[in-house]
């Protein structure tokens, strides 16, 4: 721990004296280690040598073991050790002082022991991970060597095999990338950015108001503005959470906010062009939630964002898309929570996704664990770190491109994740360029694009000699008025003419402000030569701040008092965003230096801002500042733990005017490398290199398709209105029939449909539900297009053999009765069935209960791998049998390899006890997009999160679930799932997710959690499922259910008794009423 090196001295004294003592003398040695007394605590020799002189003798009957177990282990707090030491040495009574020192030594011993244990555990984890990576690379070498020439096989082996000799650096070929230029101005792109947490607005940003509102907020707002000004970009939407709370400003509750109206050079810009902040409600609308509390509500955010995107796509289609929807060109998630959201939106819309991590959970977990203050369980409880890490892994699964600020972020941070391996990524990319199959393996591409900055309002004045300081009047005599923030700073300083050392950050422990104050306070030459200005967010009352921030500020104030820094340190309480440039300008006028002493800085945007204003910089050597100083050549790097190095670097720049001028000029000369136009040009170039994909059905389904294809079950008035509309708009006709200009022909077709929907025809369909009428007599498009509500039955009722129980049929029939008991609801409602069973078993179950498949508008089978529309022409093959939605199959096929998943799962599920595989193929449940296995013994198989981790390390991106009462393991494509299938129905057929009602049991398959959150209404039917497969979802140490599903939600209701129609209807009405008040 920085500044407490004396701890090691005491630890050595304890160990030395304890080793020399025997029996009860060990405790006396411990006391001697501390009882050496009132001298220098950094002198272990004196402490150890005086152990024999301890005033505590054997007669004191002191039990160090009892003390250690009962008091020390339960109350170790590293942060107050130095304060305790000061109190101890001030104790006058020698015996009491010795007792306290002895107790303190035990605390130190335990702290060091705990750190050693954590280090050992970390080494063991890394060793296990390296062993797994070697196995992965060995398998990849074998699998990927197929279909290559002998020379190419050698390349693959050479890339993946570990090498003891350094290889020649792989040179990337970017010749196929065309730099984004004005030639693209004819394009009309729609770009979506997502930053969920914090307080986001375009003007007067409250940066530093809390730990969630920092540099990321400023970054995403400026990125949105800059992208909207680029040629070819028509609209940019920045999605964030809507906050309508009395605790924050009203502006954060506004649904939309314009940032800019778009490029000034764009011709024919429509009213929707430009950049906008779009605020999506999720979770409690009247509360501002910290990012750690947002995880259970992210699926609500996804559904709300999806609705906005679809509406905006239609609007943009009318303005610039020639009538066709304009879907996003790319969806870009910022941070783990937004990455999770972007992954789901990308999968629902089938458009590319980009990810920027900003700061990463695995790196933070390691840093906190090294401190030894908190256990992993405590860290997870405080920061929801395991859910954050899983969100980052999910984002890696879906991302085409990962944008980082520095190379260090790729090598040292993303390299910790299961979903990314640098060597495997190179091999897969090389195979893709050669057109060779990767067998379903994929690694996202990592690229370094430093953040940009808006320099339009930056004025770096020429500063020569010391004349500029004289331009500033401190007594009000100058006619030139001073900015308010200057006066606020000056009031703290005795001699404001000194050069200024500026630090600007939140009062967060990881920003390391206290070490900076210590360095300044203990270096007399620096104190005499310069002032220190600390801009640490805004505060009214320290006691009302979060504990971590309050602790930092309290420590700073105590250090100012300790070193008597009054008159040399400025700590203004308030500033706004407009004051920041003035603070930089003042520091430059005073020939000062900007410092960022953070323990780890992912990028360091403030360093670029300071350089743009002509300030030399001193920065941490950990993270992004390394790349920034290399590019700008305008400062020095330091070890953030070494306060002497910090003081020396600051003194060097402040005292050496020539060096100061050289750093200033270098920074101003090279700062264009970090401009927003440069950033956006590189950004769009990289995104254009991704595989741009869109839903296939957009190309062959006009917006009004099926307008005359509606089933004629409505009243005569509805029929007459439809006839009139068709007679006026004669060109609107069914796509599966030739166009006719005669309105009477169109009316005749509608009459034929009435006859086809007669009871006789329905009865005929019930005789053999597996057969469907000829295509000429059925609807081309599903009834979902005109449904206003959809009731989805997703109860997972299975017996011990994995076969559906009669309770599932009972729930289906009772749901039918409940909905049909309300004639008004029945007219506007449809039904769907969502199950893990294949179609054949689903139809057998329905036949057993005498339920016609055509009673359902959709059947979601195989855990979301297939979607059927009974009674619809497009879901019938030439033999009259049901076939899945081909557009959906194309939609989920992205990154899917059936054989790769089947072979890899088979290898991973081999039993370790030599008894063979724990699973075997279930051929009847398999289809082209679902690999199914029988589970022999659920007690011997790995959990879902363990399987997912091992698949990710191999580059396989799949969706896994145990289902059917833990008797099956099913693997489907990444973009397929039962929850994502509901969003597909929304995107494809226009039925909003908010109008869907999901009926589930109180237990189910491992994908049940995904179904429980979102904007749809959920009714949980009690008593129909005795057990499910959830025990196989997560292992110990993973995230928890409450990190995925809200503990309480107005969107969910539970039945109170047996699943009868009346009780189901009561629950449906309850959830409808409760959700209407959101």
N, C-alpha and C positions, 0 to 999 in steps of 0.2 A: 504494500500500500504506500503510495507516494507520501513522503513526509514522515513516515513512521518506521524508518529503517531501524530504529532502536528496538523494535519488537524482536528482530532477529537476534540482537545481542542478548536480550533476556531469555529467549528460547535456548540459545546455546548455553547460557549459564545454567539453566534448569537441567538440560540434558547432561552437561559435563558433571555437575555436582551430583545429579541423580545416579549417574553411572558409577561414581566413586563411592556412593553410600550403600549401605545394606540395611534391610529391614526397615524400621521406622526412620532410619536416617535419610531415606529418600525424601521424606516430607520435609525434614529439616533442611536438606539440600535445596529443596524447592524454596523454602523460606529464605535460605541464604542467598539464593539467586536474586531475590528481590531485596533482601535485607541489606545487601551491600549498600543500600542505603540512599542517602540523599545526594549521592554524586551524580555524575553524568550517566544517563541511562544508555548512552551509546557505547559504554565501556564494559563489554561482557567480562573482560579479564578481572577487573576489580570486583565485579559482582560475584564471580565464581570463586575468587580467592578468599573472599570474606565469608564464605558459607559457614566456616567453623565458628565464626563470631556471632552467629545469629542469636538474638536475645530469646528466641523461642527454643526451649529445650524439650526433651522428651516428656517432662512433667506436665507440659501444656495439654497433653492428650488430644492433640489435633489430628483429625483423620482427613488427609487430602483426598482419599478416594471418595469418602462420603460427600465432601464439599464439591468435588469435581462432578459427581453424578447428580446430586440434588440441586445444586445452584448454578454452577458454571455452564454445564451443557445446555441448560434451559434458558440461559440469559446472555449469551454472547452477543455483543454488539460492537463490531469493529469501529464504527464511526466515533464512539466516545472514549476510546482507549487513551488517546493523548490527553483528553480532558481529565480522565481519571488519574493519569500519571501526575498531572500538575497538582491535583488535590492531595495526592498521596505524599509527595515530597514536601508539601506545606504542613503536613501533620507534625505537631511538636512531640507528641508522645512516641517514644522510640518503639515500644511494643506494638502499639496500634499501627504505626507506620509499617513495621515489618509484616504484620498480619495482612495489611492491605496489599503490600507489594507481593506477598506470597500468593494471595488470591488472584492478583492481576496476572502473575506468571502462569497460573493454571489456565486462565482465560486465553492468554496468548498461545499457550501450548495447544489448547483445543482448537483454536482458530487455525493455527498452522497445520495441525493434523487434518482438519477438515479440508483445507485447501489441497493438501497432498492427496487425500482420498479422491477429491474431484478431479485432480490432474490424472490420477491413475485410471479413473473411470473414463476420462476423455481419451487417454491413450488406448485403452481397451476398445472403445467405440471406433476410433480411427483405424485400429488394427483390423477389427472385424469388417469395417467398410472397405478397407484396401483389399482384404482377402476376397470379399464379394465382388469388387470391381475386377480383380484379376480373373475370377471365374467368369464374369460377364464378358470380358474381352476374349477369353478363350472360346466361349460359345459363339461370340460374334465372329471370330476368326473362322470357325468351322462353318457357320451358317452363311456368312457373306462371301465365302470363297467360291460359292457356286456361280455359274454363268459368267465367270471372268476368265480372261486369258491367263496364261502362266505368269506373264509379267505383271498383270494387274493383281493376281493373287499375291505376288510378292509385295506389292504396294500395300495391300490390305493388312497382311501380317505385320509388315514393318510399322504401319501406323498404330496398330492396336497392341502389339507386344511391347512389354516394358523393355527399355533400352538403358544400358549403363553408360553408353557413350553419347554425348550430345549430338543430336541430328541437325542437319541443315534446316533452318527455319522454313516452314512451308509458306510459299508465297501465294497469296490469293490472287486470282485473276478476276478483275472487275471490268474487263473489257466489254462484257455483255450488258453492263448497266449504263444507261444513258442519263446524263446529268439533267435534272429537271430545269427547264428553261421556259422562256416566254412562248415557245412554240406550243406549249400545252394550254394556252389561255382559252382555247375553244372548249376544253373539257369543263364540265359542270359537276364537280365532285362534292359529295356530302361526307363529312368526316365527323365521327363521334369520339369525344374524349370523356373519360369517366374518372372523377375523383370524389369519392363518397363522403369521407369524414371531414370534420372541421367546419369553419365558417367561411364560405366562399362568396365573394361579391367582387364586382369590377372596380369600384372606387372605394377609397378610404378603408383598405383592408386592415383588419384588426390583427395583424401579424404579432404573434407572441402573447395574445390574450389567453391562450392555453396551449398545451403541448400538441394539440391536433391542428392548430392554425399557425403554420410556420412557412418555411420556404417552399414547400410543395404547393401550397395554395397560390402563392405568387407565380410560381412556375407554370402551372396549368392555365391560369388566366392569361398570362402573357403569351403562352404557346397558342391558345385559341385565337387571340387577336392576330398574332403573326401569321398563322396558317391561313386565316381568312383573307389576308392581303396578298397571298401568293397567286400567281397566274394559274388558272385551271381549277381553283378551289371556290365553290359557290357558297357553301354554308358549312359552318362548324358549330356543333352543339357540345357544350360542356355540361355533363350531367353531374349533379351533386344532390345531397339530401336536403329536402325542404324542412325547415325548422320554424314552427309557429309557436314559439315559447316566449313568455314574458321575461325570461332571463337573457334574451338576446334581442338585437335590433329587429324591427319589423321587416326590414328589407330581406332578411333571410327566409321569410315566409312567402315572398313573391314567386309565383310559378316560373316566370321568365324574366330575364334581364339582358338587354342588348349590350354587347361589348363594343362592336364596331359594325358598320353597315357594309363592310366588304371592301374589295380592291377598288381604288379610285380609277384605275385604268379599265375596269371591266365594262364591257358594252352590254346594254340591255339587262342590267341587273334587276331581278325581280324584288318584290317586297319581302321575300323570305331570305334574301342573300345576307351574308355577314356572319358574325360570331355571336353566340348567345349562351348565357347560363340558363340551363333548364333544371329546375329543382323538382325532384321526384319524392313524394311522401313515402315513408316506410317506417314501421314501428310506431310508437306513441307520438302522435302529431304535436302534442303540447310539451314535449321534453327535448332538450338538447342532450344527445347521448354521446359519450366518449366512444372512440373507435372500438375499444374492447367490448363494448356492449352492443355493437351494431350487427354482429355476426348472425344472430338468429333471424334478422329481418332482411337479409340481403336478397332472398328470393322475391320478397315483395317489391324491392327496388327493381329487380330484373323485370318483373311483369309490368310495372309502371313505365319503365324505360322502353320496353318493347312496344307498348301501346303508343307512346309518343313517336317512336321511330317509324312505325307503320303509318301513322297519320301524316307525319312530315314527309314520308316517301311519296305518298299520294299527292300532297300539295306540290312538292318539287317536280313530280311527274307532270303535273298540269302546267307548271311554269317553264321547265327546261327539259323534261323527259319525253316530250311528244306523246303524252298520255300514258306512258308506262311508268310504274313506280321507280323512283330513284333510291335504291338502297344504299346504305353507307359503303363508301370505298374501303374503309377500315374502321375497326373499333379498337380504341387504345385505352387500356386500363392502367391507372396509376396507383401504386401501392397494392398490398395483398388483397384488401377487400374489393377494390375496384377490379383487380385482376380476376377474382372469382366471378364477379358480375359480368365482366367482358367475355369470359370463357363461355358462360351460359348464353349470352346474347349472340355471340359468334356462332354457337351451335344451333341456336334457334333460327337464325337468319341465313346461315351458310355463307358468311362473309369473313375475310381474314381478320385476325386479331393481332395486336401489338401490345407488348407489356413493358412498363417501366417500373422497377421495384422500389426506387427511391431509397428505402432502407429495408434490410432483410431480416426475417425472423430468426433464422438459424445463426446468423452472425451475432444478433443481439443476445440470444440464448447463451452462446458461448461466452460472451463478454460478462454477462451477469453471473454465470456459473463460476467463472474464474475469480470473481470477487469473494466467493465463499459465504456470502451473507444470507442467501436464500436457497432453499432446496428447489429441485425442479418442480415439485408440486406447488410450492409457494409462488414460483415464477409464473407458472401456468395460470394459477388462480388470479394473479394480479394483472397479467398482460395478455391472457388468452393466447399464449405463445404457440401452443400446439395447433390450435385452429388457424392461426395466422400462417404457420408453416404449411399446413395442408392447403390453405388458399393459394399460396405461392406455387405449390406443386401442381395444383389444378390449373393454374394459369399457365405454367410451363407446358402442361399437356396440350393445351389448345393454341398456344401462341405460335404464329409463324415467325415472329421477329421479337427479340428482346433488346431494347435500347438501354444502354448503360452510359454512365457519365465518364467512366475511367476503365482502363484495362484491369486495374486492381480489383474492381468489382466483379469482373468475369472470373479471374483466376482464383481469388481468395474468398469470394462470397458465393457466387452462383455455383462454384465448384463443390460446395458443400451439399448440394441438393441431389436427390435421387434422379430427378428428371433431366439432369444435364451432365454430360461428360464431354470434355473438349476433344479428346481423341476420337471417340465414336462419332461425334458431330462432323468432324472433318471427313471421315470415311464415308458416312452416309451422304454428305453433300457431294463428294467426288463421284459416288455411284449414281446419284441423281443426274449430275451433268453428263455422265456417259450413257444415260438411259437404261441403267441396269436396276433391276428390282431390289428394293431394300427389305422385302418380306415384312412389310408393315412397321418397320422400325423408323423412328423419327426423333430428331433432336432439333429444338428451335435454334435459329441463327442468332448469335450474339454480335451486336455491332456497337461501337463506341461513337456516340454523337453528343458532344458536350452541350449542356443547356445554353440557350442564348440569352441575350439581354437587350433591352430597348435603350439605345444610346441617344435617341432623338432629343431628350431633355438634359443630357449630360454636357456640361460645359467645363472642360479642364483648362483653367486659366494658366497662362505662363507665369511661372514663379522663379524669379532669379534673385539670389542674395537673400536678404532679410527684410526687404522693403515691404512685402505684403503684410507683415505683422503690424506695421505702423498704420496700415489703412483701416485697422479695426480699432474703434474707439470704445473703451470700456466705461467711460464716465458720461456718455451721452452727449459729448461735445461735437461729435462728428455729425455732419448733416445727413450722412448716409445711415438710415435706420438698420438695425441688426435684425436678422430673423429671430423669431421668438425662441426657437430651440437653442440658438447661440446664447441668448441671455440666460436661459435655463441652465446651460452648462457652466457658464461663467460664474454663476452665483456660488458654486461649490469651490472655486479655485482662488487661492491667494495670489498667485502669479499666473494669469492666463496667457502671458506671452511665451511661456515655455512650449516646446514641441509637445504634441498630444499623441498618446498611445490610445488607439480606439479598439474596443471589442464590442461586437454587436451580435447578440444571440438571446435565446430564451434562458431563463435561470434554471437550466436543466443540469443535473449532476454530470451528464456525459459531455457537456460543453466545457467543463474543466475551468470554469472562471476562478474558482478558489485557488487553484495552483498559480494562475496568472497573478492574482493579488499577492500571494506569498512571494513570488519571484520579484515583483515590484517592491514589496515592502522590505525584503532582505538584501536588496542591491542598492546601497547608498548612492553610488554614482548615478544610477538610473533615476532614483528619486530626486536628486538634485538637478538633473538635466531635463526631466520631462514630467508631464502630468498624465494621469490615467483616467480615461472616460469609459464608463461601462453603461451601455444601453441594453438593459435586460428586460425588454417587454414593458408592459404597463401594469401599474399596481396602485391600489388605493390603501389597502390594509394587508400587511403581510400575513396576519393571522387568518385572513379569509382566502388565501391562496392555497393551491394544492400542496400537500405536505412536502413533496420533493422540491418544488420551486421555493417554497417558504424556507426550507432548510438551507438551500444555497444562499438566498438573500441574507438570512440571519448569520450564516457563517461569514459572508463578505463583510457585513457590518462589524462583526467581532474582530475580524482581521484588520479592518481599518483602525479600530480602536487599539488593537494589540501593537501595531507598528506605528501608531500615531500618524496616520496618513491624512488627517483632516487638512483640507486646503490643497491637497495634491490629487484627490480622487473625486471625480464627478459621477453621481449616480442618479440622473433625472428619473422622476417617477412616471412621467407620461411623455409620449411622443406619438405622432401619427405617421402614416406612410409617406406623406408629402414632406415630412421633416428629414427623412433618411438621406436624400441627396444633399441637403444643407449640412448635415452632420459630416458627411464625407468631405464636402467642400471646405468646411471649417478645419478639419484635420489636415487637409492638404495645404491650406493657407498657413497653418502653424508648423509646416514641415514635419508632420507627424508620420506615424506608422500604423497600419491596420494589422491586427493579429487575430487569428482563429486558432485557439489552443485546444480544440476538441480532442477527446480521446481517440475517436474515429470520426472522420467526416466523409460521408458517402460522395459528396461532390465539393461543395464550397462555393455557392453562388455569391455570397457576400465578398469573397476574394475577387471575383470578376468585377463586381460593382465598385469595389475600392480601387482596383486597377484602372477602371474607366475614368475615375476622378483624379488619377495621377498619384495614387498612394502606393508606396512600397509595401510589401506584405511579409509577415512572419506567420507560418502556418504549420500545423501538425504534419508529421511525415506519414501518417496513417490514412490512406484513402485518396480521394480525388485531388487534394492540393498538390500531390506529386506531379500529376499531369499538367495542372494549371501553371505551376511555377516553371516546368520545363518548356511549356509553350510560350509563356509571357516573359520569362527570365527577369522577373522583377522582385525577387525576394529570397528569403531563407526558409529552410525547413528545419523543424526541431522535434525532439522527442517530447511529447506532451507530459510525460511523467517526470521529466528532468527540469526542475524549476531554474537551476543554474544555467542550463542551455537556453531556456527561454529568455532569461535576463540578459545573457551575453548577446544573443541575436538582436534583441531590441536595442541594447546599448550601441551595438556596432552600427546599426542603420541610423540611429538618431545622432550619433556623434560624428560619423563620417559623412560630411556633406556631399563629397564627390560620389560616394557610393549611393547616397540617397537620390541624387540627380540621375545617376545612371539607371537605377531601378525604375524611377519614375518614367524616364523616356522610353525604356524598353517596354514597359507596360502599355503606354499610350500607343506605341508603334504597332504592337501585336494584338491589340484588343479586338480588332475586327474579326479575329478567328472565332469569337464568341458572340457575334451579333445574331439576332433572330433571323434575318434573311438567310444567313449562311447555314444556321441550324435547320431551318425549314427546307431549304434546297436539298440538303443532305438527307433529311427525313423523308421527303417525298420521293427522292431517288431510290432510297432503300425500300420504301413501301411498294413502289412500282415494280421492284424486283421480286416481290412475293407472288405466290400463285393466286391471282385474283379469281374468285369464284362467286357465283350467284345462284340462287335457286333455279333449277332447270324449268320449273313450271311457269316462271315469269315469261318465258319465250313463247309458250304455246297456249296460254290461258288469258284471254282478254278480260278486262275488269268487269265487263257486263255479261261474261259467258254464263249461259244457263238461265238468263233472265226469263225466257219463255219455257224453261225446263222444269219449272216448279210443279210440284205435285198438286193436283186439283182437289184438295180437301177443304178448301175455304168455302165461304158462303157464296151464294149467287152474286151478291154485290161485288165480292172480291173478283169473281170470275169475269163479270161485266167490265170492271175497271181494267183488268188485265187485257181483255179483248180490245177495249178501246185504245189502250196504250200500244198494243201491237198493230192496230190498224193505222195509227198515226205514224208510228216509227217502224215502217215495214222492213227496214234493213236489219233489224234485230231478229235473228232466227237461230235455231239450234245449230250447234256446230256439227252435229252428226247427220244433218239433213241438208239438202240443197236449198239455197235461198229462194224465196218466192216473194214476188211483189203483190200477190193477191192476199188481202187480209182474210178472206174466207178460208183459204188453205191453212192459214195459221190457226184460225179458230177451230177448224176441223181437227188439227193435230192435238189441240188442247182437249177437245171432246174425247178423242181416242184415249188420252191419258186418264180422263175421268173413268172411262170404262175399264181401263187396265187396273185402276185402283179400287174396283168394286170388291165387296165382301167375298164373292166367288173366287176372284183372282187371289185374294189374300189367303183364303182357305186352301187353295191349290198350292200356294207357296209354303204353307205350313206342313203339307204332306211330306215334303222332302226339302228340309232347310238347306241342305248342302248344294242343291241345284238352284240356279238363278235363271230367270227368263232370258230370252234372246235379247241381244243388245238393242234391237230396234224397238223394244217395248218397255224399256226401263230408262231411268234418268241417267244422263251422262255424268252429272255431278252430284255429290252427296247432298242430303237434306241439310247438312250442317250449315250450308250457305245462308239458310233463312231461319235457323234456330236462334232464339233469343236466350235460351238456357240449355245447358247440357248437364245431365246427371251421370256421373261416371262411377260405376261400381268397381271398387278395387280391393275387395275383401280377400285376404289370403287364407282361406279355410281349407286345410289339407290334413289328411290322416297321416299316420306314421309311415305309410308306404308312399307318401307324396301325391296321392290321388285326391282330387277335389272331393270334399265332403258335401253332403246334402244341405248343410248350413249355407253354403255359397248359393245354391239354388234358392233357398228360402229367402235370403237377403235380396236377391235379384227380384223375386216375385213380389216381396213386400215393398220394395222401392217402386216397382211398377204401380202397385195398388195405391201407394201414397201419392204419387204424382198425378195419376189419373183420377184420383178422387176430387181433384180441383180442376174443373173443366177449363177454366181460363188458363191455368198453368199448363195443362196438358196440351193446349193448342200451340203453345210457343216453345215447348220443351222437346228435347231429344234425349237419347240414352246412349251410353257407351260402356263397354266392358274392358277392363284393364287387368291383365293376368300374366303370370309367368308361363302358363301352359302354351303349347303350340296350338295351331288352329284346329287340328284334328281332334285333340282332346277337348278343346273348348266347344266344338260343335257337338261332340258326344254328350257333354254335360248338358248343353241346352236341349238336346233331343230328349234326354232323360227326364228333364223337367217340362217337356212340351212347350218350350219357349222357342219361338221362331227367331232365327238370326236377323231377319229383317226388322225385328222390333228394335234393333240397335242401329244407330247411325254409324257407329264405328266400333270395331273390335281391335284392341291393342294387345297383341299376342307376343309371346317369346320375350317377356321382360322389356318390351318396347322396341324389339327388333323388326316388327312388322305391324302395319296398320291396314285394316280391311274396311271396306264400306259395303256391307251387304245390300243387295238390290240396286247396285250402281254399275253401269256398263263398264266403266274403266277398271273395275275390280273383278271382271269375269273373263276367263280365257276362252279359247275357241271351243272347248268341250263343255262350257257352262259351269265350270268350277270357279270358286272364289280364288282370286289371286291378290297379293298385297299391292298397295299403292306404289307404283314404280317410281314416282317422283320422290317419295319418302325414302325408298331404298337408295336412290341416287344421292339423296340428301345426306344420309348417314354413312355413306361408303368412304368418306374422307379418312385417309390413314388407316384403313381397315385391311387386315390380312387374316382370313379365316384359318389358313394352314399355319401361319406363324403363331397365332394365338393358341391353336390346338396343340401344336408340338411343344411350345414353351410351357404351357400349363401342365402338360403331362410330365415334363421333366421336373418342374418345381414341386409338384404334389407327390413325388415319390417319397415313401415313408423312410424315415431315418433308421428304423429298427430292423430293416432288411425284410420286412413283410410284404414288400411290393408297393404299388401305387395305392394311395388312399382314395383315388377316384378312378372311374372308368367311363368311357364315352357312352352318352345317351343318344344314340343315333336318331331315334324317333323325334326327339325334341330339338334336334339341330336344324338349322336352315342356313341360307347363304350368309346371314349376318348374325348368327347366334351359335356359339359353341357350347354345348351342354354336356355335363358329366354327372354320373351317379356318384353320390358321396357314400362311401362304404361305412365310415365311422366318423361322425361329426367331432368326436373328441380328439381325433388325430390330425385334423386338417388345420392349416394356417388360417388366421383371421383375414378379413378383407383388406385391412390396412397393411398387413404384412405382405400379402400377395401383390397389392398395388405397388408397394415400395420396390419389390424385386422385379416386377414388370417394367417399372419406370427406368430402373437402372439398365435394362436391356433395350430401352428405346421403344417399347411397345405401349401404346396409348389406348387403353381399353376401359370398359365399364364392367366391373365384376359385381356379382351378387350371389349370395346363397339364398335359395328359395325353396318353396314347397316343403315347408317344415324341415329344413336343413337336409333334405334328401337330394338336392341338386345344386351344382355350381354352374352358373351360366355366365358367359362372357359375350358382350355385345360391343359394337363400335363405341368410340368415345362420345360421339354426338347422339347416340341412341340411349334412351331410358324411358321409363314410363312417365316421368315428370316432363321430360323434354318433348315427348310425343304430344302432350297437351298443348305445349307452346307451338308445336308444328301445326296443330289444328287451328290455332289462332292465326298464325301467319298465313297458312294456306287457304283457309276458308272464312276468315274474318270473324270468328266467334271469340269474343274477348275472354281472357282467362278469368276475369272478375265475374263473369256470368256462368262459371262452371261450379258445380257442386260435386264434391268428391266424397264417396261413402267408403270408409275403410274400417277394418277391425281394430281391436286394441292391441293386437300383435300382428306380425306379418314378415315379409321378406326383408332382407337387409336394405333394400332400396325404399322401404316404407318411409324413413325419415325424410327423404327428398320430396315425398308426396305431401308431407304435412305442412310445409311452409310455402308461402306464396300468396297471391291475391285471390285465389279461388276459395270458396267456402268449403269447410271440411266438417263432416259428421262422422264421429267415431262411434261405431255400433258395439256396445258392450256385450261380452259373453259369447261371441260367435267364433272367436279364435282362442283356444286355450294356451297355445304356445306358437312361437314363430321361429325365425332364424336370426333374430337380432343379437344373440349371444356371440355369433361368429363375425360380427361387424368390426369390432375394435378390440385391441389388446390393451393391457394396462400401460399407462404412460401416454396414451393417445388423447385427443380432444374428447369432449363430453357431449352428450345428447343436447344439453341446454345451450351448447354453442352452435347448434344447427336449427333447433326447433324452439320457438318462443314458449316459455313456461305458461304464459297466459296470452290469449289472443281473442279478440272479438270475431275472428274469422273461423273459429272452431267451436263446435258444440258436441256434447256427448249424450247418447241415449241413456235413460235411467233404468230401463227394464228390458224385457224381451224385445227382440227386433221385429215388432209388429208395425203395420202401416201407420197406425195412429201415432205411435211413439216416434217413428222416423219423420213424419210430417211435423210433429211438434218441434223436433230438433232442427229441421230445415227452416221453420218459421223463426225459431230462436236465433239461429245464426244469421238469417237475412236481416232481422231487426237490429241485431247488435252491430253488424257490419255497416248498416246504413248510417250509423252515428259516427263513423270514423272521419 
